[in-house]
Amino acid sequence: MSKLISGLAKLFVLLAVLGALVYAAVLYWDKIMELLCKVKSALSEKRFCCCDEESEDYAD
């Protein structure tokens, strides 16, 4: 009987943690997407940085 109660308690805790993570993701979705856009733009700028420098050499 104690194994059943222990298993149910672990299941309840797991569901509570998953619910809290989903709630936080929904609550902060705009901030998460803004951060991802900033990271994506920073990575794209770093990746094409060398090409921009070459084009400046031929600007004359």
C-alpha positions as CSV (number, residue, x, y, z in Angstrom):
1,M,0.0,0.0,0.0
2,S,2.8,2.4,0.8
3,K,4.4,1.7,-2.7
4,L,1.1,2.8,-4.3
5,I,0.9,6.0,-2.2
6,S,4.6,6.7,-3.0
7,G,4.0,6.2,-6.7
8,L,1.0,8.4,-6.7
9,A,2.9,11.1,-4.8
10,K,5.7,11.0,-7.4
11,L,3.2,11.1,-10.2
12,F,1.5,14.1,-8.6
13,V,4.8,16.0,-8.2
14,L,5.8,15.2,-11.8
15,L,2.5,16.5,-13.1
16,A,2.8,19.6,-10.9
17,V,6.3,20.4,-12.2
18,L,5.2,19.9,-15.8
19,G,2.2,22.1,-15.3
20,A,4.4,24.8,-13.8
21,L,6.7,24.7,-16.8
22,V,3.9,24.9,-19.3
23,Y,2.3,27.8,-17.3
24,A,5.7,29.7,-17.3
25,A,6.2,29.1,-21.0
26,V,2.7,30.4,-21.8
27,L,3.1,33.4,-19.4
28,Y,6.5,34.4,-20.8
29,W,5.9,33.4,-24.5
30,D,6.5,37.0,-25.8
31,K,9.7,37.4,-23.9
32,I,10.9,33.9,-25.0
33,M,10.3,34.7,-28.7
34,E,11.9,38.1,-28.3
35,L,15.0,36.5,-26.9
36,L,15.1,33.9,-29.6
37,C,14.8,36.6,-32.3
38,K,17.7,38.5,-30.7
39,V,19.9,35.4,-30.6
40,K,19.0,34.6,-34.2
41,S,19.8,38.1,-35.4
42,A,23.1,38.1,-33.4
43,L,24.1,34.8,-34.9
44,S,23.2,35.9,-38.5
45,E,25.3,39.0,-38.0
46,K,28.3,37.1,-36.8
47,R,28.0,34.6,-39.6
48,F,28.0,37.1,-42.4
49,C,30.4,39.6,-40.8
50,C,33.3,38.6,-43.0
51,C,31.3,39.1,-46.2
52,D,30.4,42.7,-45.2
53,E,34.0,43.6,-44.6
54,E,35.0,42.4,-48.0
55,S,32.3,44.4,-49.7
56,E,33.6,47.5,-47.9
57,D,37.0,47.0,-49.6
58,Y,35.5,47.2,-53.0
59,A,33.3,50.2,-52.3
60,D,35.7,52.5,-54.1
